[in-house]
Amino acid sequence: MIKRCVAVMFVVASLGLGSLMAQDNKVEKGAKDAAQATADGAKKAGSEIKEGAKAVGRKLDTDNDKAAIAVPKDQKEYADRAQNAANVLAEVMGIPESGVPDDLMSHAKAIAVIPHVVKGAFGIGGRYGKGLVSERMANGKWSAPAFVEIGGGSFGLQLGVEATDLVLVFTNDSGLDGLLKGKVTLGADATVAAGPVGRKASVGTDVMLKSAIFSYSRSKGLFAGVSLDGAAVTMDESANEKVFGKNVNGKAILTSGIAKLNPIVKPFVDELEKVSPASSLSQK
């Protein structure tokens, strides 16, 4: 009897151990399956991230290629001039206390920005610089800009500065007409005066009538009106032809509408539209 009981107990124990072992095997297999699934998921996610990164890289390369196509290497000089002029305008108008009055900007017939005007080289007196000018069209928007140069005058020399940024605000046709013919000498062909400052400053009609052009200078971070008597602003026809096409001169660019905005000059016009949009025009 005792032997039979022991045998039964042994069988029962064996069956219980077998069941436990089977359960352990199931748990172990489940754990392995879960680990494999996690590894597969991580591998798949890694592949997707990698492909996503490649796609972003391809898009960036495409965007860079588009930019390179938009501005040919031989015209980078002119693109830089336009961008620098846009930067100067943005910085000047970004300081409410010392920017060109909004009232004056809304009456402007044309705006010229000439960055980094420097002292004349090789002992030549006065200053010299290159920039752009855009004319306000009948619909209030700004025209494609023409490239201009400025030379002569002694502005800034008394302050001992090496470089000056200039902003010229043309308030009537008499100031612009000379430039459209190719050259305007400030103070001789058109009256010029140091302009008032302050974005919110009120500029009365009497002030407008005093000068065809208001001029501003920024040197060493200081922006103020400046006298430019004797300086001559001329069309840079070489640059105009290279950017807009053969036989396209400054007058045609500003007045005829044949010159269309292109990526080279667009930053300058975009900035003009920001600081003096058509919607800001005063009733005249």
C-alpha positions as CSV (number, residue, x, y, z in Angstrom):
1,M,0.0,0.0,0.0
2,I,2.8,2.4,1.0
3,K,4.6,1.6,-2.2
4,R,1.5,2.3,-4.3
5,C,0.9,5.6,-2.5
6,V,4.5,6.7,-3.1
7,A,4.1,5.7,-6.8
8,V,0.9,7.8,-7.1
9,M,2.6,10.7,-5.4
10,F,5.5,10.5,-7.7
11,V,3.2,10.4,-10.8
12,V,1.3,13.4,-9.5
13,A,4.5,15.3,-8.7
14,S,5.8,14.5,-12.2
15,L,2.7,15.8,-13.8
16,G,2.8,19.0,-11.8
17,L,6.5,19.6,-12.6
18,G,5.7,18.9,-16.3
19,S,2.9,21.5,-16.2
20,L,5.2,24.0,-14.6
21,M,7.9,23.4,-17.1
22,A,5.4,23.7,-19.9
23,Q,4.3,27.1,-18.5
24,D,7.9,28.2,-18.1
25,N,8.5,27.3,-21.7
26,K,5.4,29.3,-22.8
27,V,6.6,32.3,-20.8
28,E,10.1,32.1,-22.2
29,K,8.7,31.8,-25.7
30,G,6.4,34.7,-25.1
31,A,9.3,36.8,-23.8
32,K,11.4,35.9,-26.8
33,D,8.5,36.7,-29.2
34,A,8.0,40.1,-27.5
35,A,11.7,40.9,-27.6
36,Q,11.8,40.0,-31.3
37,A,8.7,42.2,-32.0
38,T,10.3,45.1,-30.1
39,A,13.6,44.6,-32.1
40,D,11.7,44.4,-35.4
41,G,9.7,47.6,-34.5
42,A,12.8,49.5,-33.5
43,K,14.5,48.4,-36.7
44,K,11.5,49.5,-38.8
45,A,11.3,52.8,-36.9
46,G,15.0,53.3,-37.4
47,S,14.6,52.7,-41.1
48,E,11.7,55.2,-41.3
49,I,13.7,57.8,-39.5
50,K,16.7,57.3,-41.7
51,E,14.5,57.5,-44.8
52,G,12.9,60.7,-43.4
53,A,16.3,62.2,-42.8
54,K,17.3,61.4,-46.4
55,A,14.1,63.0,-47.7
56,V,14.8,66.2,-45.7
57,G,18.3,66.2,-47.0
58,R,17.1,65.8,-50.5
59,K,14.6,68.7,-50.0
60,L,17.3,70.9,-48.6
61,D,19.6,70.1,-51.5
62,T,16.7,70.8,-53.9
63,D,16.0,74.2,-52.2
64,N,19.7,75.1,-52.4
65,D,19.8,74.1,-56.0
66,K,16.8,76.3,-56.7
67,A,18.4,79.2,-55.0
68,A,21.6,78.7,-57.0
69,I,19.6,78.6,-60.2
70,A,17.6,81.7,-59.2
71,V,20.7,83.8,-58.8
72,P,23.4,83.1,-61.3
73,K,27.0,83.3,-60.0
74,D,27.9,86.1,-62.3
75,Q,25.1,88.2,-60.8
76,K,25.8,87.5,-57.1
77,E,27.4,90.9,-56.8
78,Y,24.1,92.6,-57.7
79,A,22.1,90.3,-55.5
80,D,24.3,91.2,-52.6
81,R,23.8,94.9,-53.4
82,A,20.0,94.5,-53.3
83,Q,20.1,92.4,-50.1
84,N,22.4,94.9,-48.4
85,A,20.1,97.8,-49.3
86,A,17.1,95.8,-48.0
87,N,19.0,95.1,-44.7
88,V,19.8,98.8,-44.3
89,L,16.2,99.8,-44.8
90,A,14.9,97.2,-42.4
91,E,17.4,98.2,-39.7
92,V,16.7,102.0,-40.1
93,M,13.0,101.6,-40.1
94,G,13.1,99.1,-37.2
95,I,14.0,101.9,-34.8
96,P,10.8,103.9,-34.2
97,E,12.5,106.9,-32.6
98,S,15.0,107.5,-35.4
99,G,13.6,106.0,-38.6
100,V,12.3,108.0,-41.6
101,P,8.8,109.3,-40.7
102,D,6.0,107.1,-41.9
103,D,4.2,110.3,-43.1
104,L,7.2,111.1,-45.3
105,M,7.5,107.6,-46.6
106,S,3.8,107.6,-47.6
107,H,4.4,110.7,-49.7
108,A,7.6,109.4,-51.3
109,K,7.8,109.3,-55.1
110,A,10.9,107.2,-54.9
111,I,13.3,105.7,-52.4
112,A,17.0,105.1,-52.9
113,V,19.2,103.2,-50.5
114,I,22.9,103.2,-50.9
115,P,24.8,101.0,-48.3
116,H,28.4,101.4,-47.3
117,V,29.3,104.6,-49.0
118,V,33.1,105.0,-48.6
119,K,35.7,107.7,-48.9
120,G,37.0,108.3,-52.5
121,A,40.1,106.3,-53.3
122,F,43.5,107.5,-54.5
123,G,43.2,110.9,-53.0
124,I,39.9,111.7,-54.7
125,G,37.7,113.8,-52.4
126,G,34.1,113.0,-51.3
127,R,32.4,109.7,-51.2
128,Y,31.4,106.9,-53.5
129,G,28.8,104.1,-53.2
130,K,26.4,101.9,-55.0
131,G,22.7,101.1,-54.3
132,L,19.2,100.9,-55.7
133,V,16.2,103.1,-56.3
134,S,12.5,102.2,-56.7
135,E,9.7,104.5,-57.8
136,R,6.2,104.4,-56.4
137,M,3.8,103.3,-59.2
138,A,0.3,104.6,-59.9
139,N,-1.2,101.6,-57.9
140,G,0.8,102.5,-54.9
141,K,3.2,99.6,-55.1
142,W,6.9,99.8,-55.7
143,S,8.5,99.4,-59.1
144,A,11.3,97.0,-60.0
145,P,14.4,98.9,-58.7
146,A,17.2,100.4,-60.8
147,F,20.8,100.3,-59.8
148,V,22.4,103.7,-59.0
149,E,25.7,105.1,-57.9
150,I,26.6,108.2,-55.8
151,G,29.8,110.2,-55.9
152,G,31.2,113.5,-54.7
153,G,30.1,115.6,-51.7
154,S,31.8,115.6,-48.3
155,F,29.1,114.1,-46.1
156,G,30.4,112.2,-43.1
157,L,34.0,113.3,-43.5
158,Q,33.7,115.8,-40.7
159,L,32.8,113.0,-38.4
160,G,35.8,110.9,-39.4
161,V,33.7,107.9,-40.4
162,E,35.0,105.4,-42.9
163,A,31.6,104.2,-44.2
164,T,28.1,105.6,-44.3
165,D,24.7,104.2,-45.3
166,L,22.5,106.6,-47.2
167,V,18.7,106.8,-47.6
168,L,17.2,109.3,-50.1
169,V,13.5,110.1,-50.1
170,F,12.3,111.7,-53.3
171,T,9.1,113.7,-52.6
172,N,8.3,115.2,-56.0
173,D,9.0,114.8,-59.7
174,S,11.6,117.5,-59.9
175,G,14.0,115.4,-57.9
176,L,13.3,112.3,-59.8
177,D,13.3,113.7,-63.3
178,G,17.0,114.4,-63.3
179,L,17.8,110.9,-62.2
180,L,15.6,109.4,-64.9
181,K,17.7,111.3,-67.4
182,G,20.7,109.6,-66.0
183,K,22.1,111.9,-63.4
184,V,21.0,114.4,-60.7
185,T,23.4,116.6,-58.8
186,L,22.0,117.2,-55.3
187,G,21.6,120.9,-54.4
188,A,22.0,122.0,-58.1
189,D,19.6,120.0,-60.2
190,A,17.3,119.3,-57.2
191,T,17.0,120.8,-53.8
192,V,18.1,118.4,-51.0
193,A,17.8,118.7,-47.2
194,A,18.5,116.7,-44.1
195,G,15.4,114.8,-43.4
196,P,13.3,114.7,-40.2
197,V,13.5,111.6,-38.0
198,G,11.1,109.5,-36.0
199,R,8.7,107.0,-37.5
200,K,5.7,108.8,-35.8
201,A,6.8,112.3,-36.5
202,S,4.3,114.5,-38.4
203,V,5.6,116.0,-41.6
204,G,3.5,118.9,-42.8
205,T,2.9,120.0,-46.4
206,D,5.1,123.1,-45.8
207,V,8.0,120.8,-45.0
208,M,7.4,118.7,-48.1
209,L,7.6,121.8,-50.3
210,K,11.0,122.8,-48.9
211,S,12.9,120.1,-50.7
212,A,12.6,117.6,-53.6
213,I,14.8,115.1,-51.8
214,F,15.3,114.4,-48.1
215,S,18.5,112.7,-47.2
216,Y,19.6,110.5,-44.3
217,S,22.9,109.0,-43.2
218,R,23.7,106.2,-40.8
219,S,27.2,106.2,-39.4
220,K,28.5,104.2,-36.4
221,G,24.9,103.3,-35.6
222,L,23.6,106.9,-35.6
223,F,20.9,107.6,-38.1
224,A,20.1,111.3,-38.8
225,G,19.4,113.7,-41.6
226,V,22.5,114.8,-43.6
227,S,23.3,117.4,-46.1
228,L,24.4,116.0,-49.5
229,D,24.9,119.2,-51.5
230,G,27.3,118.5,-54.4
231,A,26.8,114.8,-54.5
232,A,25.7,113.3,-57.8
233,V,23.4,110.3,-58.1
234,T,23.7,108.5,-61.5
235,M,22.2,105.4,-63.0
236,D,24.5,102.4,-63.0
237,E,23.5,101.3,-66.5
238,S,26.0,98.6,-66.6
239,A,24.4,96.9,-63.7
240,N,20.9,97.6,-65.0
241,E,21.7,95.8,-68.3
242,K,23.3,92.8,-66.6
243,V,20.3,92.3,-64.3
244,F,17.4,93.2,-66.5
245,G,18.7,92.7,-70.0
246,K,20.5,94.4,-72.8
247,N,19.4,98.0,-73.6
248,V,17.2,98.1,-70.5
249,N,18.2,101.4,-68.8
250,G,17.2,102.9,-65.5
251,K,14.4,105.0,-66.8
252,A,12.8,102.0,-68.5
253,I,13.1,100.0,-65.4
254,L,11.4,102.6,-63.2
255,T,8.7,103.9,-65.5
256,S,7.8,101.5,-68.4
257,G,7.0,98.4,-66.5
258,I,9.0,96.2,-68.9
259,A,11.4,95.2,-66.1
260,K,9.9,92.5,-64.0
261,L,10.9,91.6,-60.5
262,N,13.5,88.8,-60.3
263,P,15.2,87.0,-57.4
264,I,18.2,89.3,-57.6
265,V,16.3,92.5,-56.7
266,K,13.1,91.1,-55.0
267,P,14.5,91.4,-51.4
268,F,14.7,95.2,-51.8
269,V,11.2,95.7,-53.1
270,D,9.8,93.2,-50.5
271,E,11.3,95.4,-47.8
272,L,9.9,98.6,-49.3
273,E,6.5,96.9,-49.3
274,K,6.8,96.1,-45.6
275,V,7.9,99.5,-44.4
276,S,5.7,101.6,-46.8
277,P,2.9,99.5,-48.4
278,A,0.3,100.8,-50.8
279,S,-2.3,100.6,-48.0
280,S,-0.4,103.3,-46.0
281,L,-0.7,106.0,-48.7
282,S,-2.1,109.3,-47.5
283,Q,-5.1,110.9,-49.2
284,K,-3.8,113.6,-51.4
